Amino acid sequence: MTNGHAAVLGAIQGLAEFLPISSSAHLALAPRLLGWEDQGLAFDVALHMGTLGALLLVFWRDWWELALDGLRRADTDRRRLFDALVVGTVPAAVAGLLLEHQAETVFRDPARIAAALAAFGVLMAWADRRGAKDRGLPSAGMKDVVVVGLAQALAIVPGVSRSGITLTAGLLMGFDRVAAARLSFLLAMPITAGAGLHEAKKALPYLSDPSFWTGIAVSALVGFAVIKGLLRLLTSRGLGWFAAYRVALGGVLLAFRG
């Protein structure tokens, strides 16, 4: 793989991981559309390490405070949120372990990706319109985070979008868009780190390849910019544009396949 090839994949990961349009779908489709050999799930997970770095840069203080109260078992909202995030990560971890083979094979079928993009795009648009959007992140309890965590488990299927489905669930639980996004990002960190550790052995052959590090660096830089931009955007704009893009892309893929 060339550095340019890896940089393109890293940019796709950085953009699509945090925008609710499915990074796994775009990474699975990119080689087909560009005529490249599929880079495989191990390289995709490696690119997630770049976007994990972006999350740490933006949210390190939040996690530091959550972890301090969580480990000290302080009677605070941060400790309760920490506990909820730990429990809320379990469904996605279980789904990843049980469906790892399917994630590398049948789930990457373009028709399935197209259907997931469109269907969950419509669901996201509906949630954006119907959600009360009157709750902030401090009100998040165990039930809320577990529901969003269960939704996160569906992102094992490319096209669902981890950020998209968790935003959708957060909106349906009544959170405002920024609170739902922040909860989505906080839930992303432990599951992304866990997936990286699980796939670390598969990534070993790439460690001496400069393109491997190029992809990670690009995904981190692009991801950092996208997180900042999305949080600003969601203060005033809805998710309709992203939903429309998902449905349009799904339709194009189905038409192209036919």
C-alpha positions in Angstrom: 0.0 0.0 0.0 1.3 3.4 -0.9 1.4 6.4 1.4 -1.2 8.1 -0.8 -3.5 5.1 -0.7 -3.2 5.0 3.1 -3.7 8.8 3.4 -7.0 8.6 1.4 -8.2 5.8 3.7 -7.2 7.8 6.7 -9.0 10.8 5.5 -12.1 8.7 4.9 -11.9 7.3 8.4 -11.4 10.7 10.0 -14.4 12.2 8.2 -16.8 9.3 8.3 -16.1 8.0 11.9 -17.6 11.1 13.5 -20.0 12.3 10.9 -23.1 10.0 11.1 -22.5 8.4 7.6 -20.6 5.2 8.6 -16.9 5.0 8.3 -17.0 1.2 8.0 -19.3 1.5 5.0 -17.0 4.0 3.3 -13.9 2.0 4.0 -15.5 -1.1 2.7 -16.7 0.6 -0.5 -13.6 2.7 -1.2 -11.5 -0.1 -2.6 -14.3 -1.3 -4.8 -15.0 2.2 -6.2 -11.3 3.1 -6.6 -10.2 -0.3 -8.0 -7.9 -1.1 -5.0 -7.4 -4.3 -3.2 -9.5 -4.4 0.0 -7.3 -3.3 2.9 -9.1 -5.7 5.3 -10.6 -5.2 8.7 -7.3 -5.2 10.6 -6.2 -2.1 8.7 -9.6 -0.5 9.2 -9.2 -1.1 13.0 -5.7 0.4 12.9 -7.2 3.6 11.3 -9.6 3.7 14.2 -6.5 4.2 16.5 -6.0 7.5 14.7 -9.6 8.6 15.4 -9.2 7.3 19.0 -6.3 9.7 19.3 -8.5 12.5 18.1 -11.1 11.6 20.7 -8.4 11.7 23.4 -7.2 15.1 22.3 -10.7 16.5 22.5 -12.1 14.7 25.5 -9.1 13.8 27.7 -10.2 16.2 30.5 -13.7 14.7 30.5 -12.4 11.2 30.8 -9.8 12.2 33.4 -12.6 13.7 35.6 -14.9 10.8 35.0 -12.2 8.2 35.8 -11.1 10.0 39.0 -14.7 10.1 40.4 -15.4 6.6 39.1 -12.3 5.0 40.7 -12.7 6.9 44.0 -16.4 5.9 44.0 -17.4 9.5 44.7 -21.1 10.3 45.1 -21.2 12.5 42.0 -23.0 12.6 38.6 -19.5 12.0 37.0 -19.1 8.7 38.9 -22.6 7.6 37.8 -21.9 8.5 34.2 -18.5 6.6 34.4 -20.3 3.5 35.7 -22.9 3.8 33.0 -20.3 4.2 30.2 -18.5 1.0 31.5 -21.8 -1.0 31.4 -22.9 0.7 28.1 -19.7 -0.5 26.3 -20.5 -4.2 27.0 -23.1 -4.8 24.2 -20.8 -3.5 21.4 -17.9 -5.5 22.8 -20.0 -8.7 22.9 -21.3 -8.1 19.4 -17.8 -7.5 18.1 -16.5 -10.7 19.6 -19.4 -12.9 18.4 -19.8 -11.4 14.9 -16.1 -10.7 14.1 -16.1 -13.2 11.1 -19.3 -11.8 9.7 -18.0 -8.2 10.0 -15.0 -9.2 7.8 -17.1 -11.1 5.2 -20.9 -11.0 4.7 -21.5 -7.6 6.4 -19.2 -6.0 3.8 -21.5 -6.9 0.9 -22.4 -3.6 -1.0 -26.1 -4.4 -1.1 -26.3 -4.8 2.7 -24.2 -1.7 3.2 -26.6 0.3 0.9 -29.7 -1.0 2.7 -28.2 -0.1 6.1 -27.1 3.4 4.9 -30.6 4.2 3.7 -32.7 2.6 6.4 -30.8 4.0 9.4 -30.5 7.4 7.6 -34.3 7.6 7.6 -34.4 6.5 11.2 -31.9 9.2 12.2 -33.9 11.9 10.4 -37.1 10.8 12.1 -35.3 10.8 15.5 -33.9 14.3 14.8 -37.4 15.6 14.2 -39.3 13.7 16.9 -36.7 13.8 19.8 -37.6 16.2 22.6 -34.0 17.6 22.7 -34.5 19.0 26.2 -31.9 17.1 28.1 -28.2 17.8 28.7 -25.4 15.3 29.3 -25.4 15.6 33.1 -28.9 14.1 33.2 -27.7 10.8 31.6 -28.4 7.8 33.8 -27.6 4.1 33.6 -30.7 3.4 31.5 -30.0 6.1 29.0 -26.4 5.0 28.4 -27.2 1.3 28.3 -29.9 2.0 25.6 -27.3 4.0 23.6 -24.8 1.3 24.2 -27.2 -1.4 22.8 -27.7 0.8 19.8 -23.9 1.1 19.4 -23.7 -2.7 19.1 -25.6 -2.5 15.8 -22.6 -0.6 14.3 -20.9 -3.9 13.7 -22.8 -3.8 10.4 -21.2 -1.5 7.9 -23.6 1.2 6.9 -25.3 1.5 10.2 -22.7 4.1 11.5 -21.6 4.0 15.1 -22.0 7.7 15.5 -25.2 7.8 13.6 -27.0 5.0 15.6 -25.8 6.4 18.9 -26.9 9.9 18.0 -30.2 8.5 16.9 -30.6 6.6 20.2 -29.6 9.7 22.2 -32.1 11.9 20.4 -34.9 9.3 21.0 -33.9 9.4 24.7 -34.6 13.2 24.7 -31.1 14.5 24.7 -30.3 17.6 22.7 -28.0 17.2 19.7 -24.8 18.3 21.3 -25.4 16.2 24.4 -26.2 13.2 22.2 -23.0 13.7 20.3 -20.9 14.0 23.4 -22.4 10.8 24.8 -21.7 9.1 21.5 -18.1 10.3 21.5 -17.6 9.2 25.1 -19.0 5.7 24.4 -16.7 5.5 21.3 -13.5 5.7 23.3 -13.5 2.4 25.3 -15.0 0.3 22.5 -12.5 1.7 20.0 -9.6 1.1 22.3 -10.8 -2.5 23.0 -11.2 -3.3 19.3 -7.7 -2.0 18.7 -6.2 -4.2 21.4 -8.2 -7.2 20.1 -6.9 -6.7 16.6 -3.4 -5.7 17.6 -1.8 -9.0 16.6 -3.3 -8.8 13.1 -1.8 -5.3 12.7 1.8 -6.4 13.6 2.8 -7.0 9.9 1.9 -3.4 9.2 4.1 -1.8 11.9 7.2 -1.5 9.7 5.2 -0.1 6.8 5.3 3.8 6.7 1.8 3.8 5.0 0.3 2.3 8.2 1.5 5.3 10.2 0.5 7.7 7.5 -3.1 6.4 7.6 -3.3 6.7 11.4 -1.8 10.2 11.4 -4.2 11.4 8.7 -7.2 9.9 10.4 -6.2 11.5 13.7 -5.8 15.0 12.2 -9.0 14.9 10.1 -10.9 13.3 13.0 -9.9 16.1 15.4 -11.1 18.8 13.0 -14.4 16.9 12.3 -15.2 16.5 16.0 -14.7 20.2 16.7 -16.7 21.2 13.6 -19.5 18.8 14.3 -20.0 19.9 17.8 -20.2 23.5 16.6 -22.6 22.6 13.8 -25.0 20.7 16.0 -25.6 23.8 18.1 -27.6 25.3 15.2 -28.2 22.6 12.6 -29.9 19.3 12.4 -29.0 16.0 10.9 -31.2 16.2 7.8 -28.2 16.7 5.4 -26.5 13.6 6.7 -29.6 11.6 6.5 -30.2 12.7 2.9 -26.6 11.9 2.0 -27.0 8.4 3.4 -30.2 7.7 1.6 -28.8 9.0 -1.7 -25.6 7.0 -1.4 -27.5 3.9 -0.6 -29.7 4.4 -3.6 -26.7 5.0 -5.9 -25.0 1.9 -4.6 -28.1 -0.3 -5.2 -28.6 1.2 -8.7 -24.9 0.7 -9.5 -25.0 -2.9 -8.3 -28.1 -3.5 -10.4 
